Amino acid sequence: MVGRRWDVDALHVAVATASGCRAIISWNFKHIVNFRRIPLYNGVNQIQGYAAIAIHTPQEMVFDEEEEL
């Protein structure tokens, strides 16, 4: 998934998951907000009995005040 050099990034996802966060918002495109890695993080979550976590960029989470939620 991620190499030992990036244990902190994997820990970030693990702590957010174990804490019950619904989403991670990050600029870290290489190791967190990564199209190939997000399903792997959520696969580990599922195996360990945790819910999937949404992982997005800040731009994806900004919405117009007039938009309906």
Residue, then its C-alpha position, 0 to 999 in steps of 0.5 A: m500500500v504505502g512504503r515505510r517512509w510513509d507510515v505517517d500517512a497510513l497512520h493518518v488514515a487509520v486514526a481517522t478511521a478508528s476515531g469514527c471520522r466520516a471523511i479525510i480532506s487532504w492535499n496529499f495526492k501521492h499517498i492519501v487522496n490517491f485513486r488507487r489507494i483509497p479502495l485499499y484503505n477502505g478494504v483494510n477498514q472492512i477487513q478490520g470491521y470499520a466503516a469505509i472513510a471518504i477521502h477527498t480534496p478540499q476543492e471537492m468539499v467546497f460548495d456554493e452557499e446557495e446549493e442544497l445539501 
